[in-house]
Amino acid sequence: MGQTILAADQRLSQSILWQIQRRYFLQNGLAAWQEDVVPHAISCNPVMARAYSDIVLGYLRDCWAAVQAGDPTLDPTQPIYLVELGAGSGRLLFHFLHDFYPRLRQTPFAHWPITCVLTDFVPSIIEFWQAHPKLQPWVAAGQLDFALFDVADMQPLSLVHARQTLDPTAQANPLILFANYFFDSIPQDSFVIEEGQLCHNLLTVLSRQPEPDLADPLLWDRLSLAYEPIPLFDAPYDNDIYNDILAEYEAVLPDTRLTFPNVGLDCVRFWQGGGGKNGRLLLLSSDRGHTLPQDMISDDDPLPNLHGSFSLMVNYHALGQYAARCGGQVLHAPHYQDNLQTVACLLGAVPAGGKETSSAFVSSVTNGGPDDFFALKTALEPHYHTLTLPQLLSWLRLSHWDADIFRDCYPALAARLPTEPAWHDDVAAALNQIQRRYLPLRPDDDLADKVNGLLAVMGV
């Protein structure tokens, strides 16, 4: 049977694949996370939130030091906005709220207004967050708001509850961005280097049949992709920094295929304010990707990682090069992170040289961070039944009360509780923390039943 060409010889960033991706999320909304189609536990867990809380507090200490030193470009009477892009389930920022604000209250800059904003481009997801009872206290305290943000049409945010516009070009203070599992799911380009020549890697998308409905959930099973390298003799972008990064790749890398986050960089530039009032920005991002140029060397074309929608490896090296070439800083672990990369980019004028930010990154990521914790979790999961009750409690504490880990530990906890009453008070306290820090996504969520079942076993 012949193949039907859906779109031929397109730059990857302009491919029909992104239309299919967009329709998938618009059609499915939060169900993509409720049904675990889109993986998110690794990037939205309490350990990740704790690491981000450490780094943000470090950045705020740098900002406060700059204020104390008389920096006139920072105004502690005006808010700092922390925006999560493509927040999806909302769980990362929910965990962050629980960790960050109690610690903020213990700092000398506790009076500095900090507002967090959950964003997505799907209206039904915004509506879900607005209606969620566990988010309402943060909204009432002025610490949380919601807004639509679409990378395909980047506009200032209209904050739902504050009824204000958050315009990156009009901020008195730096912006802070979270972008987990974001850059992997937005348009990007692909290039090939062959014998020292940079080539566009143009994509043709084919199917086993005509596809009148791009929202068909079975469409992915019928697609195939064909790439063709076309030599480039002119600069591919209007932005000199983008072209300079690619020129460096062309000069130093051997034959390889790589992605380039052109739309991701456009998004970063938007949030910098296009070089507006001060262009200061802290970007925190975790995803599957590459931070070191040698890790990008590959003979493989960028085939989407399908999970209902699709995702690609993120070229964090290019994001870091952009930050560095703009006079900023990029922070990443010097070692290979096997499960996901965590990076911090400081753009614009870096407050106090970023000393506290860098120190926090080293302690919370480089010297043992989310990637390391996930590696330990993967190794330990098959052995929960062998752990003692004190060991299970220690693991839950180290997870910062991760409800997914609690679910996996539940059979072992239930087996040990009846014969170990000396630990019941500690278990009850742990259950309270887990339930308090958990954001359910489904009305039939069973976490409360599991917690209440264990409380009943203990007679609490």
C-alpha positions, 0 to 999 in steps of 0.5 A: 500500500502506498504512503500518503504525503501529509506535508513535504520538505518542511523545516521541523519547526514548521511541520504539520506535527505541531498542528497535530500536537496542538490539537491533541492538547486542545482536545484532551486538556487535563485528561492527558495528565489525568490518564498518565498519557503525558509523563510528569512524575519525574518533572513535577515531584516534591524533590524537583520543587524543593530544588527550585525553591532552593535556587529561587531563594538563592536568586532572591538573596542575590537580588536583596544583596543588590538592593542593599548595595544600592542597585537602583534597578531593583524595587522591593516595593514592586512584585517579582513574578514567577511564571510556570510555562505549560504547567499542565497538571499544575503539580510542580508549582503546587509543591513549590508553593508549599516549600517556598512560602514558609521559607520566604517568611524566614528571610529579610526580604519576606516583605517583597511581594512574590506572585506565582502564575500558572500558565497553559495555552489550553483554556480548559486547563485554566478552568480546572485550576481556577475551580480546584479547592486546594489552590484557592487558599494560595489565590486568596493570599495573593500568592497564585494567579492563572493566565493563558500563554500560547507560544504560538502567539506570545502576548502579555499575560492577562492575570485572571484574579488580579485582573492585571496585565503582566507585560515582560517589558514593563516589569520593575524587577526580574522575572522567574520562569519555570519550564519543565517538559516545555521546550521538548514539546514546542516547535524547534528545527533540525540540522545536519552537519555533513563534512563540515557543511551545515544543512537544514534537515527537512521533514516529510510526514507520511501516513498509510492513508489520507488523514482528514482528521488531525485530531484522530488519536490513532493518527500517530500509529499510522505516521512515518517520518522522512528527513532530507538534509539540504545544504545551507548557504545563507544564515537560517535566522534573522537573529545573529546569536542563533546563527553564531551558535549554529556556525560554532556547531558547524565549525567544531562538531563532527558529522551529526544530526541535532535539534535547535530550539529556535522557538524556545529561544524566541520565547526566552527573548519574549520573557526578557522583554525583547531587551526591554526595561532590564531584560533580567530573567531567571529560567529554570528548566528540567527535561530530557536533553543535552547540556554538553556539545559532545552529547549532541553527536548522533547519527539519528534524526529527531524522531518524536518520543510518542506518548499521546502527544510527542516530545523531542530531546532539548538542546540545552547547550544552545539555550546556555550559549544564548544566555552566555552570549547575552552576557548572562550565566548558565548553570548545569551539572558538569556530569552527565545526568542520565534521567533528565537535565536541570539547568538554570539560565540567568539573563540580563544584569545578574544581581550580585553576580549570581553568587547565591544562585550558583551556590544554591544550584550546586547544593540542590542539583550538582551535589545531589538533585532531582536526577540523582533522586530519580535514579535512587527511586528507580533502584529502590522501588522493587525493594520496598517490601524489604524495608523496615517501617523506620526506613520507609518513613525516612524514604518518605521524608527524603522524597519531601512527602511524594504521594506517588512514592507513598502509593508505591510504599503503601503495601509495605506500610500496611503490612508493618503498621499492625505490629509496630505501634511505637511508630504510629505517631510518626506515620500519622504525621507523615500521612498528614504531610502527604495529604496536605501537599497532594494535588488530586487531578481526578474526582475518583482519586484514591489517595484519601482512601489509602490514608484513611485506611492506614489511620484506621489500622492505627486507630487514629 
